[in-house]
Amino acid sequence: MYACKEAINMNLSQWFHDQLKASADGFVWAVEQVPAERRFIAPPAPLGEWSAARHVFHMLYYEQKIALPSVRQWLGEPLKLIEEEYDEDAAWGDGQDLEIMLAQFQEVRATQIALVLKFKEALLEEKRETVWGDVSLRWVVSKTFQHTAEHLHDVLSIALFWDMIARHLQQGEKENQKF
């Protein structure tokens, strides 16, 4: 309860700054927990279709093409998202260098974090037309936080449960072969 009251009393821009920083650090840390030899391999089916590297690319692409440009709308910049040009799968191609992607993700997130500190509380509540409809800057930044938490969860699940699920699936195959 104390931590919640503390967060409420804290400047909201500072709170978002801290959460965006911590969630980005957590995401990078989760990727590093996946063994290097598995980072570009799709995990067992229950863990999703994407490799850890594909999650990193998705986060980078999203932050570059949607999250950061959306935040910049509140600085008066137009959102230049053209749906026909947003083709993440084509941009992914056969993959990218993981270290470069992680560094670029951290750079884009650092830019976003720096911008968040510039916003006054009233501006955080101001609504604008975005790719998600008419929402506030608070909503946009909260979405970025949620999106990071979602992919942090997915990547950390790959790191933690790959072997367990692979064994379980293998045992299931052996059981089915008996019949």
Secondary structure, 3 states (H helix, E strand, C coil): CHHHHHHHHCCHHHHHHHHHHHHHHHHHHHHHHCCHHHCCCCCCHHHCCCCHHHHHHHHHHHHHHHHHHHHHHHHCCCCCCCHHHCCHHHHHCCCCCHHHHHHHHHHHHHHHHHHHCCCCHHHHHCEEEECCEEEEHHHHHHHHHHHHHHHHHHHHHHHHHHHHHHHHHHHHHHHHHCC
